[in-house]
Amino acid sequence: MKKNFKSLLNTLVKICFIFLISKNLYANETDDLCKNLKSDLLANGSKYLLSYLPTGMNYNDLGFDLKLFWDENKNNWVVTRDENNFLIIGDVLHNENLDKFESGNVVLELNNIKTSEMKDGAEFYQILLDSYDQEQEVEIVIKDNNKEIKKYKLPVLDYVASATILDTEIKSISNIDVKKNEFEVFLRRNLKYNYTKVDGLYKAAKKHLTKENVVLTECQETEADWKKVRNFDPDFVVDYYNIVDFDKTKIDKKYILEFNENVLNDKSKLILTAQETGLYKFSNDFNLRSFPFDKQILKISVFNSQHPLETNYIARGLYQKRNTEFFKNNAKIPGWKITGVETKSSPLIRPTYFEAGSIMTTSIFVEREIGYYIFKVIFPIILILMVCWSVSWINPKELESRLTITIVCLLSLIAYNFVIDSELPKLNYLTVLDWIILISYIYATIPNFLSIATFRLNTSNPKLCLKVENYSKKYGALSYIVLVLLIIMININISPINTGSFLNWLTF
């Protein structure tokens, strides 16, 4: 038994030793391959045409693609259809028909064939390809986002476009500052290029990273080292559209080159990734009409600032949806609840050009947690008003006592107003809470005037004094509560999109 145990222990030690040695050898070998590749790129940059975009795909279409979704069961992209089974326009990819098509438009017919009868997107694209080969225009009928039916007769476009593939992994949102109209995000952004066999960078990688039949090699370089290579940089193409500030010293940036070639089945790829991780601050347009019952959309937009749509566009990466779903289900934002995350691509006129570039926006839908405002602001304000109107039960002769209570209540309301002002910007409209406080001011002053009036009426007209007192007891506090509910309902119907889902039943 003892000998068997020693034998087993020796075997395990040998296996671990061999594993570590082989791992180190592989790491050293990979480092050597990467060094050779880098040296060749530095010495022969012009030979490999490193300053050009990767070769794009050839498109024969009307300047848009069909909307797709990832089918987990089929493990493939599948066309999206509307409730009547018609195909839907996805990303717009060309400036030529920018005024005719929008993402979300429903394609009803193509050359008099209903798209609801097409089995898949391949049939749709085949009609376009056949029309291009025959130099014929196509007739297309769409239903736009305003439900209007439009019909066009158009030539099929021919263009070559490359994709800058975007994968955004949001780690956390630490601060939503509605007063400054901004929020902070810690995220990792991956920008990727796919290089084909005709691209110089691919040829260099094949020359230095190919070994035996199958090769999977990853080379990593710092930002400073990779810029010496002077390859076309994915990060040069795009900018954050709504960024406010970031600390460059706290941003980790690296370039990853992944080469995978299989000589046996001729399937190969070279991916260049510019990976950037850090803390960023973005501007945002907050609609606070429903505050504190509001919900907001936090937007992170990445914009292609260098090329028109038909040359280079931003495309969603394979992990984009998975990353956003993981963030939605697992992340926490203090004071807010995440209700959804989505990523959309759309065209946008570039500031320095007259043509549209590609912009991809990740929208995080958040809803304010209202417990703090209900129990620490609104409920105490209502209690203060109840105390204020309780003077109706004090004898009208006790004017000093009644005024003491009402004045103290009014001063308490002013203190709450300062609390709310410290959290909100100076707005040109009133929020729900502003309206509640404003009405509370009015209702806090009414008992003051009533106390003075009933004090004088008590001696001059006791019957009228009694009548006013009875009305005050019955309808004073009650009318205040009804008016507060009415204010909430009106404001919610003015801005239903920005109102919390738990109050949607109040919308008309």
N, C-alpha and C positions, 0 to 999 in steps of 0.2 A: 504493500500500500504506500509506504514511504517512498520507495523507488519510483513508483508510478507518478506520484505527486511531483517529485523532483524532475522527472523526465518531462512532464507536462509544463512545468514552470520554465524549464530551459527552452522548450519549443516556442512558448509564448514570447520569451525574451528575444529569441532569434528572429521571430516574425516581426516584432516591433522594430528591431534594429534594421532589418532589411527594408521595412516600410519607410523608416526615416531616411535611410541612405538613398533609396530610390526617389523619394520626394525631393530631397535636396538636389539630387542629380537632375531631376526633371525641371526644378526651379532654375537651376544654373543654366541648363540647356535652353530654357525659354528666354531667360535674360540675354543670353548670347544671341539668340535669333532676333530678339527685339533691337538689340544694339546694332546688329548688322543692318537691319531694315532702316533704322534711324540714320545711320551713317550714309547709306546709299541715298536716302531722300534728301539729306543735307547737301550731299555732293552733286546730285543730279536732279534737282528740283524741276528744271525746265524740261528735262527728258520725260518726266512722268506727268507733266501738265497739271501740277498741283494747285494752280490758282483758279481752276475751273470747277463749276458745279458738277456733281456726278451726273452721268448720263440718265436722262429721264425716260419716261414711257411715252410712246406715241399714242395720241388720243384722236379718235374720229367720233365726235359727238356734237351736241348742241351747246357745249360749254357748262355742263353740269353732270354730276353723277347721281345715281339713285341712292336713296337712304338705305343703309344697311344696319343690321344688328347682329351681335354674336350669339349664335344658337349653341348653347352648351351641350345639348343632346346630339346635334350633328357635328359639333366641333368645327364649325365653319361659319363664315359670314352669309347671312340670308337677307334678301330684300325685305324692306318694311312696307306694309300695306295699310291703307286706311280701313275704316269699318265696312266699306263696300268692296274691299279687295283690290282697290286701285293702287298703282305704284306711286311713291312719293319722291319728290326731288330732295336730294341730300345737299352736298356742298356745291356751290357755284364756283366754276374753275376758269372762267374766261371773261374778259371785259366786253367782248363783242355783244353778248346778250344779257348784260348785267341789268338792263332796264326791263327785261321781259320775264326773268325767272328769279324766284327767291326760294331759299330753303324752306321746306314745308309745303310748297305748292303740290297739288295732286295732279298727276298726269292721267287724264281720262282716255285719250286716244293718241295713237301714233300711226299715221297713214291709214286712218279709218279702222284700225284694229284696237279694240278696247283693251287696255292694259290689265283689266281684271281677268281677262281670258288668257293672259300670258302665263306660262308655267313658272318662269323665273326671269331674272334680269338678263340672262344670256339672249333670250329671244328679242328683247328690247334693243340691246346693243347690236345684234345681228342685222336688224332692219336699218339701223343707222350706217353700219359698215357697208351693206349692200347699196344703199343710196349714195354713199360717197364714191364707191367704185364705179357706179353708173352715172356719176355726176348729176344726180337728181336732187331736188329739194324735197324736204319732208314736211308733212302737215302734222302739227301737234296741237292738241286741245288740252288746256290745263284749267284747273280751278284754283285761283290764287288764294292768298290768306284772308282776303275779304269776301270769300265765297263767290267771286265773280268768275264767269266762264270766259276764257280768252282763247282765240284761235290764231296760230301763226303758220306761215309757210316760209321755211328757212333753209339755207344751205348747211350741209354738215361741215363742221370745222375740222381742220387738220392742224395739230400743234403737238409740241413735245414739252412736257413739264416734269420736273423732278420734285420730289417731296422732302420737306424737312419734317421728320417724324418727331412728335412731341409726346413725352410721357411725364406727367407731373405727379409727384408723390407728396401730398400735403401731410406734414408730420403733426403740426399743431397750429392753432390760432390762439395766441396768448392774450390779445387785447383788442377789443372793439371800442373805438373811441368815437361816439357819434358827435361829440362836441367839436372835434377836429376833422370830422368826415374822413376817417382813416381807420385801418386795422393792420395788425402785425401778423405775419405768417412765417413759420419755419417750414421750409419746403426743400425738396430736391427736384431739380428740373433736368431731364435728359433730352437732349436734342440729338437726333440720329440721322445719318445719311447711309443709304444702301448703295454700295459701289458694285458695278457689274464688270464683266471680263474685259470690256473695252476701255475702262478707266485706268489711268496711270497708277493710281494708288493701289488698285487691285493687282496690277501686274507686278508692282514692287513687292507686295505682300506675298504673292504666289512664288516669286523668285526666292525670297528669304525665309518664309515660314512654312513652306511645303516640305514635308518629310514623310517618306513611305507613302502608304495609300490614303490614310485618313489623318488629318491634322486639325486640332482645335487649339488655337493659340490666342492668348489675350495679352496685349501690350498696353501698359499704362504710362502716361507721361504727365508731368506737371504742366500748368498753363505756360510758364516761361519757356520750358524745353520744347513744347509742341509748337509754339509760335515761331521758334527758330526754323522749324521745318517749312513754314510758310505754305501749308496746305490750306485749301479753302475751308474756312472755319464755320461750322454750323451756328456758332454763337454770334458770328458777324452778321448773319442774315436777319436775326430777330431781336426785338426789344420788348421789354415789359411795357405795355401801353399806358397803364395807370399807376406806375410805381412812383412813390414819393421819396423814399429814402432807403438806404441800406449801408451797412458798415462793411466796406471791402475787406478789412482786416479779419473779419469773422466769416468770410465766405471761402469755402473749400471748393476748388475747381480743379478738375483733372480731365484728361482726354483718354478714352479707352478705344483701342483698336481690336476688334474681334474678327478673326479669320477662321473660317470653317470650310475646308474643301474636301470633297469626297470624289476621288478620281474614278472610283468604280461606277457610280451612278451619275456622275457629272453634275451633281447638285452642290453648289458652292455659294458662299456669300462673304462679303466683307462689310462690316458695319463700323462706322466711326461715330463715337458718342462723345459729346461735350457735356460733362456732368457737373452741375453746379448746386451746391448745398449751402444754405445760409438763412439768415433772418432778414425779411424784407417788410417794408411798410408800403401799403397800397392806399390810394385815395378811393373813396366810394361815395356814391350818391344815396344818402339816407332819406327816406320819406318818413317823417315822424308825426304825421297827422293823427295816427292812432295810438301814439305813445300814452301809457305804457303797455298797451295791448297790441303792440306792433310786431310785424315780422319783416325781415330785411333780406336782401340778396347781396352777398359779398362776391365781388367779381375779380378774378385774376386773369388779365388778358395778355396774350403773347401775340405780337404783331410782326409780320414780315415787312420790314421797312426798306428793303433793297430791291425787291423784284415784283413785277405784276403777277396776277393770279396764274396766267397761262405759261409762265416761265418756272416759277417755284411757289409751291403752296404749303401750308402747314397741315399735316395730317395727324390724326389720332394714332397713338401707338397701341400695341396689343395690350399693354398693361394699364392704359389710362382708365378704362371703366373699372377694372379690378381695384386700382388704387383709390379711386373716388368712393367706391362702395365700401371699402375697408375703412376709410376715414369716416364716412357717414355712420357706420355701425359701431365704431370703437372710440372716436374722438370725443372729448369733452371741452366745451367752451364755458367758462364761468359766467353765469347769468343768462345763458342762452341755450336753446335746444336746437340741434341740427335736424332738419326735417327732410333734406334732400340735397343731392349734388348732381350736377350734369355738366357736360362739356359740349360746346357747340362751335362749329367753324362757320365763318361768314366773311363776305368781302367788305373792305373798308377803304375809302379813298385815302391814299397816302398824303401826308401833309405837304410834301415837296413835289408831288406829281399830280397829274390829272387822271390817273388810272388807279384802279383798286388793287390793293394787296390783300393778302390773306390774314385774318385775325382769328385766333382761337381763344375762347373765353370759358373758363371754368367757373361756374356759378354755385355758390354754397348758400342754400336756403336755411335761414335761421329764424327762430321765433323766441321772443323775449320771455324769460321766466318771470311771471308777474307776482309771485308770492311776496317778495319784498315790498312792492308798491301797494299791494292789497292790504297787507297787515301792518305796514309801518308808515304808510302815507294816506291812502284813501280811507281806510277804516278809522284811523284817528281823526281825520278831518270831519267825517260824518259824526263821530262822537262829540267833537267840539261843537258842531252845529246843533246837535241834540241838547247839549248843555246850554248853549246860547238861547235856544227856544224854550227851555224849561222855565225861563223867567215869567212865562205866561201864567204859571201856577203860583207866583208870588203876588201878594197883595199890591195893587197899583199904588197904594200910599207909600210903599217902600221903594221909592225912586232910586235912592242911593245904592241900595243892595242890587237892584236890577241892572243899573248901569255898570256897576263894578263887574258883574258877571259877563255882560255883553262886551265890554271893552277888553277884558282879559282874553276872551275868546277871539276877538278880532286880532289882537297882538299875536296870539298863538298861530293864527292862520298866516300872518305875515312871515313868521319864522319858517313855516313850511314852504312858503314861496321861495325863500332863499335856498333851501335844500334842493328844490327842483331846478332852479336856475343854474346851480353849480354843475348839473349833469347835462344840460342841453345847450346848443349854440343859440345865438340870437336869430330867431326865425321870423320870417315875415308872415307867418300864419300861426294860429293857436292850435296846440295839441289837445287831445282829449283831457289830459290832466290840467292843462291851462284853463280850459273851459270850466272844469269842475271847481278849480280854485277861484276863478272869476265869479262864478255863481255863488260860491261859498262866501266870498267877500260881501256880495250884495245881500245874501240871506243873513249874514252876521250883523249887518248894519240896520236891517229892518227892525229887529227887536229894540234897538236903541230908540228909534223914532216912535215905535209903538209904546214903549215905556213912558216917554215924555207925554205922548198924546193921551194915553189912558190916565196918567197922573192928573192932567188938567181936566179931562172929561169926568173923572171920578167926583169932582165937586160941582161941575157945571151941568153935566148930563149923565147921571149914573146908569140909566138904561142903555144908552149908546155905548158907554164904557164897558158894561157887562157883555153887550153883543160883540164888540171888538175883541174882548178877551176870549170869548167862546170860539170865535172864528180862528183866533190865533192858536188856541189849543188843538182844534180839530184839523186845520189845514196847513198850519205853518211848517212843521217838520215834514209832514206827508208830501206837501207840494215840492219841497226841496228834494226829497228822494226821487219823486217822479221826474223832476226836471233833470237830475243827474243821469237817470237811465235814458231819458230822451236825448240828452247830449251825446252819450255813448253810442246810441243807435244811429243818430244822424251822421256822426263822424265816421262810423264804420261803413255806412253806405256811401259816403263820399270817397273813401279810399279802401274798398274791400280787399284789394290785392295785398295791401300792407297791413291787414288786420289778422291777428292770431286766429288759428283754425277753430279754437274753442268758442269763438264768438261769431262764427260764420252763420249760425242760425238766426242772428239778428239782422242779416242783410236781406234786402228785398229782391 
